[in-house]
């Protein structure tokens, strides 16, 4: 009888231990889905699997967009569906001004603070003289830069000398009739046209700060004379890139290394990207956290862990060379992890000079309609 009692005790002890083990395994294997709204490229297998392996219990789901306006439509149609965003910083400002985004608390992860303060290029450190898109005047961050790129001019390598001498003015030359392809988005292209206009007028200011009268003058002196040189407009990025390499295409304004970097890496050096003497435009892709994510503290912690990875050297170097399109990254140490050829294509030896010549892209604050109307006239050749 005594032995039976002892065996029963052992049985129940084993059963309790087994149940506890099952509970632990179940809890450890429980996955939490993190939904992301982002540009294409972030959902690629290498990035997705890297993050999921580094943060156990996280499963990423992506919805991608093309362009800031598309991002706003998709976000506002189902706001609570997304736990974090990768957005153009100037469109993040629109969401922030609407009260949709949280301030990012870099104190939650010391490595994030260290990356920004020590490893990021100076251009991305907010100062009173340099308000980085995605930062408040007081220095708070609501869109943290994770990639950036140039909007300047892509052209044939054989035309390098002419581009270096004339800059964007080559776009006005009569010898290039129907030899210019255009990415069909007003913001990057009209930023370039504005740089041309400001240079001709001897003015120095952000190219998106034109008055209505200056927009009219830019249209009449830059955009209208250029129109006969335009071959076609393409909205889809794949078609922009494809047509960049057609023999009849001499130039494509408003794009940069992001459009041709992978082609160059694969050995096609027939085109190059340039920041002409008039300067260029910078786009910023940034990590943002919707306010509603704060209502789930466990999920918020995971989102901060993902952000920590996004600022790290290892993931930054991976983000630079996405299959969808390549780009620069703000963490200067990430370039040390790249191959010599990758650094050469990104012109790393000239990067500080390039950064100095770039203006932050932004949505015109007071006269967006006038900008879009001018673009519509340009497209319709009026």
C-alpha positions as a Markdown table, in Angstrom:
| # | Residue | x | y | z |
|---|---|---|---|---|
| 1 | Unk | 0.0 | 0.0 | 0.0 |
| 2 | Unk | 2.9 | 2.4 | 0.9 |
| 3 | Unk | 4.6 | 1.6 | -2.5 |
| 4 | Unk | 1.3 | 2.4 | -4.3 |
| 5 | Unk | 1.0 | 5.8 | -2.7 |
| 6 | Unk | 4.7 | 6.6 | -3.5 |
| 7 | Unk | 4.1 | 5.5 | -7.2 |
| 8 | Unk | 0.9 | 7.7 | -7.3 |
| 9 | Unk | 2.9 | 10.7 | -6.0 |
| 10 | Unk | 5.6 | 10.1 | -8.6 |
| 11 | Unk | 2.9 | 9.8 | -11.3 |
| 12 | Unk | 1.3 | 13.1 | -10.4 |
| 13 | Unk | 4.7 | 14.9 | -10.0 |
| 14 | Unk | 5.7 | 13.7 | -13.5 |
| 15 | Unk | 2.3 | 14.8 | -14.9 |
| 16 | Unk | 2.6 | 18.3 | -13.3 |
| 17 | Unk | 6.2 | 18.7 | -14.7 |
| 18 | Unk | 5.0 | 17.5 | -18.2 |
| 19 | Unk | 2.1 | 20.0 | -18.1 |
| 20 | Unk | 4.4 | 22.8 | -17.0 |
| 21 | Unk | 6.8 | 22.0 | -19.8 |
| 22 | Unk | 4.0 | 22.0 | -22.4 |
| 23 | Unk | 2.9 | 25.4 | -21.1 |
| 24 | Unk | 6.5 | 26.8 | -21.4 |
| 25 | Unk | 6.9 | 25.4 | -24.9 |
| 26 | Unk | 3.5 | 26.8 | -25.9 |
| 27 | Unk | 4.3 | 30.3 | -24.5 |
| 28 | Unk | 7.8 | 30.3 | -26.1 |
| 29 | Unk | 6.5 | 29.3 | -29.5 |
| 30 | Unk | 3.6 | 31.7 | -29.5 |
| 31 | Unk | 4.0 | 34.1 | -32.4 |
| 32 | Unk | 2.9 | 37.7 | -32.5 |
| 33 | Unk | 2.1 | 39.1 | -35.9 |
| 34 | Unk | 3.6 | 42.6 | -36.5 |
| 35 | Unk | 2.0 | 44.3 | -39.5 |
| 36 | Unk | 4.0 | 46.8 | -41.5 |
| 37 | Unk | 3.2 | 49.4 | -44.1 |
| 38 | Unk | 6.4 | 50.1 | -46.1 |
| 39 | Unk | 8.0 | 50.8 | -49.4 |
| 40 | Unk | 8.9 | 47.7 | -51.5 |
| 41 | Unk | 12.1 | 46.0 | -50.5 |
| 42 | Unk | 11.6 | 45.8 | -46.8 |
| 43 | Unk | 9.4 | 42.7 | -47.2 |
| 44 | Unk | 12.1 | 40.8 | -49.1 |
| 45 | Unk | 13.0 | 37.4 | -47.7 |
| 46 | Unk | 16.5 | 38.2 | -46.4 |
| 47 | Unk | 15.2 | 41.2 | -44.3 |
| 48 | Unk | 12.1 | 39.5 | -43.1 |
| 49 | Unk | 13.8 | 36.3 | -42.0 |
| 50 | Unk | 16.7 | 38.2 | -40.4 |
| 51 | Unk | 14.4 | 40.1 | -38.1 |
| 52 | Unk | 12.2 | 37.1 | -37.3 |
| 53 | Unk | 15.3 | 35.1 | -36.4 |
| 54 | Unk | 16.7 | 37.9 | -34.2 |
| 55 | Unk | 13.4 | 38.5 | -32.3 |
| 56 | Unk | 11.8 | 35.1 | -31.3 |
| 57 | Unk | 8.0 | 35.2 | -31.4 |
| 58 | Unk | 7.7 | 37.9 | -34.1 |
| 59 | Unk | 6.1 | 37.2 | -37.5 |
| 60 | Unk | 6.1 | 40.1 | -39.9 |
| 61 | Unk | 3.4 | 40.8 | -42.4 |
| 62 | Unk | 3.8 | 43.6 | -45.0 |
| 63 | Unk | 1.7 | 45.9 | -47.1 |
| 64 | Unk | 3.7 | 47.9 | -49.6 |
| 65 | Unk | 3.0 | 51.2 | -51.3 |
| 66 | Unk | 4.5 | 53.3 | -54.2 |
| 67 | Unk | 4.8 | 57.0 | -53.3 |
| 68 | Unk | 3.7 | 59.1 | -50.4 |
| 69 | Unk | 0.2 | 59.7 | -51.6 |
| 70 | Unk | -0.4 | 55.9 | -52.0 |
| 71 | Unk | 1.0 | 55.4 | -48.4 |
| 72 | Unk | -1.5 | 57.9 | -47.0 |
| 73 | Unk | -4.4 | 56.3 | -48.8 |
| 74 | Unk | -3.5 | 52.8 | -47.5 |
| 75 | Unk | -2.8 | 54.0 | -43.9 |
| 76 | Unk | -5.9 | 56.1 | -43.6 |
| 77 | Unk | -8.2 | 53.3 | -45.0 |
| 78 | Unk | -7.3 | 51.0 | -42.1 |
| 79 | Unk | -5.1 | 52.8 | -39.5 |
| 80 | Unk | -5.2 | 50.2 | -36.8 |
| 81 | Unk | -4.0 | 47.5 | -39.2 |
| 82 | Unk | -0.4 | 48.6 | -39.0 |
| 83 | Unk | 2.0 | 48.3 | -36.0 |
| 84 | Unk | 4.8 | 50.3 | -37.5 |
| 85 | Unk | 5.5 | 52.1 | -40.8 |
| 86 | Unk | 8.4 | 52.8 | -43.1 |
| 87 | Unk | 7.5 | 56.1 | -44.8 |
| 88 | Unk | 9.0 | 59.0 | -46.6 |
| 89 | Unk | 9.8 | 61.4 | -43.8 |
| 90 | Unk | 7.9 | 64.3 | -45.4 |
| 91 | Unk | 4.8 | 62.2 | -45.5 |
| 92 | Unk | 5.4 | 61.1 | -42.0 |
| 93 | Unk | 5.2 | 64.8 | -41.1 |
| 94 | Unk | 1.7 | 64.9 | -42.5 |
| 95 | Unk | 0.7 | 61.9 | -40.3 |
| 96 | Unk | 2.4 | 63.5 | -37.3 |
| 97 | Unk | 0.7 | 66.8 | -37.8 |
| 98 | Unk | -2.6 | 64.8 | -37.8 |
| 99 | Unk | -1.7 | 63.3 | -34.4 |
| 100 | Unk | -1.2 | 59.8 | -35.9 |
| 101 | Unk | 2.4 | 59.1 | -34.9 |
| 102 | Unk | 4.2 | 58.7 | -31.5 |
| 103 | Unk | 7.4 | 60.4 | -30.5 |
| 104 | Unk | 10.1 | 57.7 | -30.6 |
| 105 | Unk | 11.7 | 57.3 | -27.2 |
| 106 | Unk | 15.4 | 56.5 | -28.0 |
| 107 | Unk | 16.1 | 56.1 | -24.3 |
| 108 | Unk | 14.2 | 52.8 | -24.5 |
| 109 | Unk | 17.1 | 51.2 | -26.4 |
| 110 | Unk | 20.6 | 52.6 | -25.6 |
| 111 | Unk | 22.0 | 51.1 | -28.9 |
| 112 | Unk | 19.5 | 53.2 | -30.9 |
| 113 | Unk | 20.7 | 56.4 | -29.2 |
| 114 | Unk | 24.3 | 55.4 | -29.7 |
| 115 | Unk | 23.7 | 54.7 | -33.4 |
| 116 | Unk | 22.1 | 58.2 | -33.9 |
| 117 | Unk | 24.6 | 60.1 | -31.9 |
| 118 | Unk | 27.8 | 58.3 | -32.8 |
| 119 | Unk | 27.3 | 56.3 | -36.0 |
| 120 | Unk | 24.9 | 58.4 | -38.2 |
| 121 | Unk | 26.2 | 61.0 | -40.7 |
| 122 | Unk | 26.1 | 64.5 | -39.3 |
| 123 | Unk | 23.4 | 65.4 | -41.9 |
| 124 | Unk | 20.9 | 63.2 | -40.0 |
| 125 | Unk | 21.6 | 64.7 | -36.6 |
| 126 | Unk | 19.0 | 67.3 | -35.7 |
| 127 | Unk | 20.5 | 70.8 | -34.8 |
| 128 | Unk | 19.0 | 74.2 | -34.7 |
| 129 | Unk | 20.5 | 75.0 | -38.1 |
| 130 | Unk | 19.5 | 71.6 | -39.6 |
| 131 | Unk | 16.0 | 70.3 | -39.0 |
| 132 | Unk | 16.0 | 66.8 | -40.3 |
| 133 | Unk | 12.6 | 65.7 | -41.8 |
| 134 | Unk | 10.9 | 63.5 | -39.1 |
| 135 | Unk | 12.3 | 65.6 | -36.2 |
| 136 | Unk | 10.5 | 68.4 | -34.3 |
| 137 | Unk | 12.1 | 71.8 | -33.7 |
| 138 | Unk | 12.8 | 70.6 | -30.1 |
| 139 | Unk | 14.7 | 67.6 | -31.4 |
| 140 | Unk | 12.1 | 64.9 | -30.7 |
| 141 | Unk | 12.0 | 62.2 | -33.4 |
| 142 | Unk | 8.8 | 60.8 | -34.8 |
| 143 | Unk | 10.3 | 59.4 | -38.1 |
| 144 | Unk | 13.8 | 57.8 | -37.6 |
| 145 | Unk | 15.9 | 57.7 | -40.7 |
| 146 | Unk | 16.8 | 54.1 | -41.8 |
| 147 | Unk | 17.6 | 54.7 | -45.5 |
| 148 | Unk | 18.1 | 57.7 | -47.8 |
| 149 | Unk | 18.9 | 58.3 | -51.4 |
| 150 | Unk | 19.6 | 60.9 | -54.0 |
| 151 | Unk | 17.3 | 62.5 | -56.6 |
| 152 | Unk | 19.5 | 64.1 | -59.3 |
| 153 | Unk | 20.2 | 62.9 | -62.8 |
| 154 | Unk | 20.8 | 59.5 | -64.3 |
| 155 | Unk | 22.4 | 59.6 | -67.7 |
| 156 | Unk | 24.6 | 57.8 | -70.1 |
| 157 | Unk | 28.2 | 57.3 | -69.0 |
| 158 | Unk | 29.3 | 58.6 | -72.4 |
| 159 | Unk | 27.7 | 62.0 | -71.6 |
| 160 | Unk | 29.6 | 62.4 | -68.3 |
| 161 | Unk | 31.7 | 65.4 | -69.4 |
| 162 | Unk | 28.7 | 67.3 | -70.7 |
| 163 | Unk | 26.8 | 66.6 | -67.5 |
| 164 | Unk | 29.7 | 67.8 | -65.3 |
| 165 | Unk | 30.0 | 71.0 | -67.4 |
| 166 | Unk | 26.4 | 71.9 | -67.9 |
| 167 | Unk | 24.6 | 70.2 | -65.0 |
| 168 | Unk | 20.9 | 70.0 | -65.4 |
| 169 | Unk | 20.9 | 72.4 | -68.3 |
| 170 | Unk | 21.6 | 69.5 | -70.6 |
| 171 | Unk | 17.9 | 68.7 | -70.2 |
| 172 | Unk | 17.1 | 71.9 | -72.2 |
| 173 | Unk | 19.5 | 71.2 | -75.1 |
| 174 | Unk | 17.7 | 70.9 | -78.5 |
| 175 | Unk | 19.9 | 68.0 | -79.5 |
| 176 | Unk | 18.2 | 65.7 | -76.9 |
| 177 | Unk | 14.7 | 66.0 | -78.4 |
| 178 | Unk | 12.6 | 63.0 | -77.2 |
| 179 | Unk | 15.6 | 61.5 | -75.3 |
| 180 | Unk | 14.4 | 62.2 | -71.8 |
| 181 | Unk | 12.4 | 59.7 | -69.8 |
| 182 | Unk | 10.4 | 61.1 | -66.8 |
| 183 | Unk | 9.4 | 59.3 | -63.5 |
| 184 | Unk | 5.7 | 60.4 | -63.3 |
| 185 | Unk | 5.7 | 61.9 | -59.8 |
| 186 | Unk | 5.7 | 65.7 | -59.4 |
| 187 | Unk | 7.7 | 65.9 | -56.1 |
| 188 | Unk | 11.2 | 64.6 | -57.2 |
| 189 | Unk | 11.1 | 66.1 | -60.7 |
| 190 | Unk | 9.8 | 69.5 | -59.8 |
| 191 | Unk | 12.4 | 69.6 | -57.1 |
| 192 | Unk | 15.1 | 69.2 | -59.8 |
| 193 | Unk | 13.4 | 71.9 | -62.0 |
| 194 | Unk | 13.3 | 74.2 | -59.1 |
| 195 | Unk | 17.1 | 73.7 | -58.5 |
| 196 | Unk | 17.6 | 74.7 | -62.1 |
| 197 | Unk | 15.4 | 77.8 | -61.7 |
| 198 | Unk | 17.0 | 78.9 | -58.4 |
| 199 | Unk | 20.5 | 78.5 | -59.9 |
| 200 | Unk | 19.6 | 80.6 | -63.0 |
| 201 | Unk | 18.1 | 83.3 | -60.7 |
| 202 | Unk | 21.0 | 83.2 | -58.2 |
| 203 | Unk | 18.7 | 82.3 | -55.3 |
| 204 | Unk | 19.5 | 80.0 | -52.4 |
| 205 | Unk | 16.7 | 78.3 | -50.5 |
| 206 | Unk | 14.9 | 75.0 | -50.3 |
| 207 | Unk | 13.7 | 74.1 | -53.8 |
| 208 | Unk | 10.2 | 73.4 | -52.4 |
| 209 | Unk | 9.8 | 76.9 | -51.0 |
| 210 | Unk | 8.9 | 78.7 | -54.3 |
| 211 | Unk | 6.1 | 81.3 | -54.3 |
| 212 | Unk | 3.2 | 81.0 | -56.8 |
| 213 | Unk | 4.8 | 83.6 | -59.1 |
| 214 | Unk | 8.1 | 81.7 | -59.0 |
| 215 | Unk | 6.3 | 78.5 | -59.9 |
| 216 | Unk | 4.8 | 80.2 | -62.9 |
| 217 | Unk | 8.2 | 81.6 | -63.9 |
| 218 | Unk | 9.8 | 78.2 | -63.5 |
| 219 | Unk | 7.2 | 76.6 | -65.7 |
| 220 | Unk | 7.7 | 79.1 | -68.5 |
| 221 | Unk | 11.5 | 79.2 | -68.3 |
| 222 | Unk | 12.4 | 75.6 | -67.4 |
| 223 | Unk | 9.5 | 73.2 | -67.8 |
| 224 | Unk | 7.8 | 74.3 | -71.0 |
| 225 | Unk | 11.1 | 74.6 | -73.0 |
| 226 | Unk | 12.1 | 71.1 | -71.8 |
| 227 | Unk | 8.8 | 69.5 | -72.9 |
| 228 | Unk | 9.9 | 68.7 | -76.5 |
| 229 | Unk | 12.8 | 66.7 | -75.1 |
| 230 | Unk | 10.5 | 64.4 | -73.2 |
| 231 | Unk | 9.9 | 60.9 | -74.7 |
| 232 | Unk | 7.5 | 59.4 | -72.1 |
| 233 | Unk | 6.3 | 59.4 | -68.5 |
| 234 | Unk | 6.2 | 56.3 | -66.4 |
| 235 | Unk | 4.7 | 55.8 | -63.0 |
| 236 | Unk | 5.7 | 52.2 | -62.3 |
| 237 | Unk | 9.3 | 52.1 | -61.0 |
| 238 | Unk | 10.1 | 49.0 | -63.0 |
| 239 | Unk | 9.2 | 50.7 | -66.3 |
| 240 | Unk | 11.3 | 53.8 | -65.3 |
| 241 | Unk | 14.3 | 51.6 | -64.7 |
| 242 | Unk | 13.7 | 49.6 | -67.9 |
| 243 | Unk | 13.4 | 52.7 | -70.0 |
| 244 | Unk | 16.4 | 54.3 | -68.4 |
| 245 | Unk | 18.5 | 51.7 | -70.3 |
| 246 | Unk | 17.0 | 52.1 | -73.7 |
| 247 | Unk | 19.3 | 53.5 | -76.3 |
| 248 | Unk | 17.1 | 56.5 | -77.1 |
| 249 | Unk | 17.1 | 57.6 | -73.4 |
| 250 | Unk | 20.0 | 60.0 | -72.7 |
| 251 | Unk | 18.8 | 61.3 | -69.3 |
| 252 | Unk | 16.3 | 60.6 | -66.6 |
| 253 | Unk | 15.9 | 63.4 | -64.0 |
| 254 | Unk | 14.5 | 63.0 | -60.5 |
| 255 | Unk | 16.1 | 59.6 | -59.9 |
| 256 | Unk | 19.5 | 58.4 | -58.6 |
| 257 | Unk | 21.5 | 55.5 | -57.4 |
| 258 | Unk | 18.4 | 53.7 | -56.2 |
| 259 | Unk | 17.2 | 53.1 | -59.7 |
| 260 | Unk | 20.4 | 51.8 | -61.2 |
| 261 | Unk | 22.6 | 50.6 | -58.4 |
| 262 | Unk | 21.7 | 46.9 | -58.8 |
| 263 | Unk | 22.2 | 47.1 | -62.6 |
| 264 | Unk | 25.7 | 48.6 | -61.9 |
| 265 | Unk | 26.4 | 45.8 | -59.4 |
| 266 | Unk | 25.5 | 43.3 | -62.1 |
| 267 | Unk | 28.1 | 44.8 | -64.4 |
| 268 | Unk | 26.1 | 47.3 | -66.6 |
| 269 | Unk | 28.1 | 50.5 | -66.3 |
| 270 | Unk | 26.5 | 52.2 | -69.3 |
| 271 | Unk | 24.6 | 54.6 | -67.0 |
| 272 | Unk | 25.6 | 56.5 | -63.9 |
| 273 | Unk | 24.0 | 58.7 | -61.4 |
| 274 | Unk | 25.0 | 62.3 | -60.9 |
| 275 | Unk | 24.5 | 65.2 | -58.5 |
| 276 | Unk | 25.2 | 68.1 | -60.9 |
| 277 | Unk | 26.7 | 71.4 | -59.9 |
| 278 | Unk | 23.2 | 72.8 | -59.1 |
| 279 | Unk | 22.8 | 70.3 | -56.3 |
| 280 | Unk | 20.3 | 67.5 | -55.7 |
| 281 | Unk | 17.4 | 66.3 | -53.6 |
| 282 | Unk | 17.4 | 63.8 | -50.8 |
| 283 | Unk | 14.6 | 61.4 | -50.0 |
| 284 | Unk | 14.5 | 59.8 | -46.5 |
| 285 | Unk | 12.8 | 56.5 | -45.6 |
| 286 | Unk | 12.0 | 56.5 | -41.9 |
| 287 | Unk | 10.7 | 54.2 | -39.2 |
| 288 | Unk | 7.5 | 55.5 | -37.5 |
| 289 | Unk | 5.2 | 54.1 | -34.8 |
| 290 | Unk | 1.5 | 54.8 | -34.9 |
| 291 | Unk | 0.0 | 56.0 | -31.7 |
| 292 | Unk | -2.4 | 53.1 | -31.4 |
| 293 | Unk | 0.5 | 50.7 | -31.1 |
| 294 | Unk | 1.2 | 52.2 | -27.6 |
| 295 | Unk | -2.1 | 50.6 | -26.4 |
| 296 | Unk | -0.4 | 47.2 | -26.6 |
| 297 | Unk | 2.8 | 47.4 | -24.4 |
| 298 | Unk | 4.1 | 43.9 | -25.3 |
| 299 | Unk | 3.8 | 44.6 | -29.0 |
| 300 | Unk | 5.3 | 48.1 | -28.6 |
| 301 | Unk | 8.4 | 46.5 | -27.0 |
| 302 | Unk | 8.8 | 44.2 | -30.0 |
| 303 | Unk | 8.4 | 47.1 | -32.3 |
| 304 | Unk | 11.3 | 48.9 | -30.5 |
| 305 | Unk | 13.4 | 45.7 | -30.8 |
| 306 | Unk | 12.8 | 45.8 | -34.5 |
| 307 | Unk | 13.7 | 49.5 | -34.7 |
| 308 | Unk | 16.9 | 48.6 | -32.8 |
| 309 | Unk | 17.8 | 46.2 | -35.5 |
| 310 | Unk | 17.0 | 48.7 | -38.2 |
| 311 | Unk | 19.6 | 51.1 | -36.9 |
| 312 | Unk | 22.3 | 48.4 | -36.5 |
| 313 | Unk | 25.3 | 48.1 | -38.8 |
| 314 | Unk | 24.4 | 44.6 | -39.9 |
| 315 | Unk | 20.8 | 45.3 | -41.0 |
| 316 | Unk | 21.7 | 48.7 | -42.4 |
| 317 | Unk | 24.2 | 47.1 | -44.8 |
| 318 | Unk | 21.5 | 44.6 | -45.8 |
| 319 | Unk | 18.9 | 47.4 | -46.3 |
| 320 | Unk | 21.2 | 49.3 | -48.7 |
| 321 | Unk | 21.1 | 46.5 | -51.3 |
| 322 | Unk | 17.5 | 45.4 | -51.6 |
| 323 | Unk | 16.5 | 43.7 | -54.9 |
| 324 | Unk | 13.7 | 46.2 | -55.4 |
| 325 | Unk | 16.1 | 49.1 | -55.4 |
| 326 | Unk | 19.3 | 50.1 | -53.7 |
| 327 | Unk | 19.9 | 53.1 | -51.5 |
| 328 | Unk | 22.3 | 54.8 | -49.1 |
| 329 | Unk | 21.9 | 54.3 | -45.3 |
| 330 | Unk | 22.5 | 56.8 | -42.4 |
| 331 | Unk | 24.8 | 54.6 | -40.4 |
| 332 | Unk | 28.3 | 55.3 | -41.9 |
| 333 | Unk | 29.7 | 52.1 | -40.3 |
| 334 | Unk | 27.4 | 50.0 | -42.4 |
| 335 | Unk | 29.5 | 50.8 | -45.5 |
| 336 | Unk | 32.4 | 49.0 | -43.9 |
| 337 | Unk | 30.4 | 45.8 | -44.3 |
| 338 | Unk | 29.9 | 46.3 | -48.0 |
| 339 | Unk | 32.1 | 45.1 | -50.8 |
| 340 | Unk | 34.5 | 47.5 | -52.4 |
| 341 | Unk | 32.4 | 47.5 | -55.6 |
| 342 | Unk | 29.2 | 48.3 | -53.6 |
| 343 | Unk | 31.0 | 51.3 | -51.9 |
| 344 | Unk | 32.3 | 52.4 | -55.3 |
| 345 | Unk | 28.8 | 52.3 | -56.9 |
| 346 | Unk | 27.4 | 54.3 | -53.9 |
| 347 | Unk | 30.4 | 56.8 | -54.3 |
| 348 | Unk | 31.3 | 56.4 | -50.7 |
| 349 | Unk | 34.6 | 58.3 | -51.1 |
| 350 | Unk | 32.6 | 61.4 | -52.1 |
| 351 | Unk | 29.7 | 60.9 | -49.7 |
| 352 | Unk | 30.3 | 63.9 | -47.5 |
| 353 | Unk | 30.5 | 66.2 | -50.5 |
| 354 | Unk | 27.3 | 64.6 | -51.9 |
| 355 | Unk | 25.5 | 65.1 | -48.6 |
| 356 | Unk | 26.5 | 68.7 | -48.5 |
| 357 | Unk | 24.9 | 69.3 | -52.0 |
| 358 | Unk | 21.5 | 67.7 | -51.2 |
| 359 | Unk | 18.3 | 69.5 | -50.0 |
| 360 | Unk | 15.8 | 67.6 | -48.0 |
| 361 | Unk | 12.7 | 66.7 | -50.0 |
| 362 | Unk | 9.5 | 68.0 | -48.6 |
| 363 | Unk | 5.8 | 68.5 | -49.6 |
| 364 | Unk | 5.3 | 72.2 | -50.4 |
| 365 | Unk | 3.5 | 73.5 | -47.3 |
| 366 | Unk | 1.4 | 76.4 | -48.6 |
| 367 | Unk | 0.9 | 75.8 | -52.3 |
| 368 | Unk | 0.8 | 72.1 | -53.1 |
| 369 | Unk | -2.1 | 72.6 | -55.5 |
| 370 | Unk | -0.1 | 75.1 | -57.5 |
| 371 | Unk | 2.8 | 72.6 | -57.8 |
| 372 | Unk | 0.5 | 69.8 | -58.9 |
| 373 | Unk | -1.3 | 72.0 | -61.4 |
| 374 | Unk | 2.1 | 73.0 | -63.0 |
| 375 | Unk | 3.0 | 69.3 | -63.2 |
| 376 | Unk | -0.3 | 68.5 | -64.9 |
| 377 | Unk | 0.2 | 71.3 | -67.5 |
| 378 | Unk | 3.8 | 69.9 | -68.0 |
| 379 | Unk | 2.5 | 66.4 | -68.6 |
| 380 | Unk | -0.3 | 67.5 | -70.9 |
| 381 | Unk | 2.1 | 69.8 | -72.8 |
| 382 | Unk | -0.1 | 72.9 | -72.3 |
